[in-house]
């Protein structure tokens, strides 16, 4: 799928999506955080939903590149082919996916702070099937908010440990 097609498709679908915003301050440079978070081969080291990511280089992906992620969340397992919509190092990275079970859109925004940076993650999603679609704004959102908060805490821990060992 072309990047423009994916972006258009997401734009239409986002009118009915549910949004989860999480953020955390990390004592590392924006570039270090960007490089680590936008390298899907490393997601399993910090994101609890990622079982595995296949067929990706060990580097940040750029606009138009894709990856296959095996996901486990809320008792469901799924495969998602993500497409990178935007890559603006070290400030913004944006991806989207459309599976038979739902669509999702994630934006990482990284802003410099006095002690490192603030990492902000926006997840927008919508399930396509029942009963999940009816649970998106309640139970699924609650689960994903907790999981996203844990993911960002894991990311902070991993990166700050790496920094202190350098």
C-alpha positions, 0 to 999 in steps of 0.5 A, a space after each residue: 500500500 502506498 503511503 498516501 493511500 494509507 494516510 487517506 484511509 486512516 483519515 476517513 477511519 479516524 473519525 470514529 476512532 478511540 484515542 489513547 495519549 501517554 507521555 513520559 520524560 526520559 533522561 536521554 537525548 531526543 535522537 537516542 529516544 527517536 532511534 530506539 523507539 522507531 526501530 521496530 526490531 527493538 519493540 519487544 524490549 519495551 512494548 508488552 504487546 509486541 510478541 515479535 517483529 519480522 523482516 525489519 532492519 535493525 534501524 529506524 524505519 523511514 516513510 513508506 517502509 513496512 514491517 510485520 508485528 505479531 501482537 498480543 493484547 486483551 487476550 487477542 493475538 493478531 498480525 499487523 503490517 505497519 506502514 510508516 507515514 512520517 519520519 522526521 528525526 528526532 521529532 516525529 514518527 508516524 505509522 498506521 495499520 489495517 488488519 481484518 480485526 481493526 485499524 490503528 494509527 500511532 504517532 511518536 512525538 519527541 520534544 527536548 527538555 532540560 534533562 533529556 526529552 519528553 516522549 509522547 505516544 498517541 494511539 488511535 484505534 478502532 476494532 472492526 468486529 463485535 464484541 470488540 468494537 462495542 468495547 473500544 471506548 471502555 474496556 479496550 481503552 482501559 487495557 490499552 491505556 495501562 499497557 501504553 503507560 507500562 510500555 513508556 515506563 519500560 522504554 524509559 528504563 531501557 534507555 536510561 540504563 543503556 545511557 548509564 552503562 555507556 
